[in-house]
């Protein structure tokens, strides 16, 4: 279904740039590549009504993070400390890495 490449990975620090959660920052917990969505820590909370039984002994209302479309988030560069666009660059040894377009810092470690 998704045809675009998602250049965001798990444990990246991102900032939400659109939607009701605009301006919030957090760490990526999960990347849903087939739906082009990401789950971010402490962003986009939803309430889920659950019945007791099975693995959950107690029913009730559970709050958890819902996914956000990957186009609504921007990666935060550790050097610039701001949301930046990234580019893919091939190093001398042939390895592909993500780089900050503002300062040229290599994001992958």
C-alpha positions in Angstrom: 0.0 0.0 0.0 2.7 2.5 1.0 5.0 3.4 -1.9 7.2 6.0 -0.2 10.3 5.1 1.8 10.1 6.0 5.4 13.5 7.4 6.5 12.6 7.4 10.2 13.6 4.5 12.5 12.8 3.3 16.0 14.4 5.2 18.9 14.8 8.4 16.7 13.8 11.7 18.3 11.1 13.5 16.3 8.9 16.6 16.5 5.3 16.6 15.3 4.8 19.3 12.7 1.1 18.9 11.9 -2.2 17.8 13.4 -3.7 18.2 16.9 -0.4 17.2 18.5 1.7 19.8 16.7 4.8 21.0 18.5 5.2 17.9 20.7 8.5 16.0 20.7 9.2 12.4 21.6 11.0 9.1 20.8 9.7 6.7 18.3 8.4 3.5 19.9 7.2 1.7 16.7 7.3 2.1 13.0 4.3 0.8 11.0 5.9 0.6 7.5 2.8 -0.9 5.7 0.6 2.0 6.9 3.2 4.8 6.7 2.7 5.6 10.4 4.8 5.9 13.6 4.0 5.5 17.3 5.6 8.3 19.4 6.2 8.2 23.1 3.7 10.4 25.1 2.0 11.7 21.9 -1.5 11.2 20.5 -3.1 9.4 23.5 -6.4 7.6 22.9 -8.7 5.8 25.4 -9.5 2.1 24.8 -12.4 0.5 26.6 -11.5 -3.1 27.4 -13.4 -6.0 28.9 -11.9 -8.1 31.7 -10.6 -11.6 30.9 -7.7 -13.4 29.2 -4.4 -11.6 29.6 -6.0 -8.4 31.2 -7.6 -9.4 34.5 -9.2 -6.0 35.0 -11.3 -4.2 32.5 -11.8 -0.5 32.2 -10.5 2.5 30.2 -6.8 2.2 29.2 -4.9 5.1 27.7 -2.2 4.4 25.1 -0.4 6.0 22.3 -2.0 5.9 18.8 -0.1 6.2 15.6 0.7 9.4 13.7 1.3 9.6 9.9 5.0 9.7 9.1 4.6 12.8 7.0 3.5 14.7 10.1 6.8 14.2 11.9 10.4 15.5 11.4 13.6 14.1 12.7 15.5 16.1 15.2 19.2 16.5 14.6 21.4 16.0 17.7 23.8 18.7 16.6 21.3 21.4 15.3 18.7 20.5 18.0 16.0 21.4 15.6 13.7 19.5 13.2 15.6 18.9 9.9 15.2 17.3 6.5 17.5 14.4 5.9 19.3 13.0 2.9 20.9 9.6 2.2 24.6 9.7 1.6 27.0 6.9 0.7 30.2 6.9 2.7 33.7 5.9 1.4 33.3 2.4 2.7 30.0 2.0 0.7 27.7 2.3 3.7 24.5 4.3 3.3 23.8 6.8 6.2 21.3 9.5 7.0 22.6 13.0 7.1 21.3 16.3 8.3 20.7 18.8 5.4 21.4 21.8 7.6 24.7 20.9 9.2 25.8 17.7 7.4 26.0 15.7 10.6 25.7 11.9 10.2 22.5 10.8 12.1 23.2 7.1 12.1 25.8 5.9 14.6 
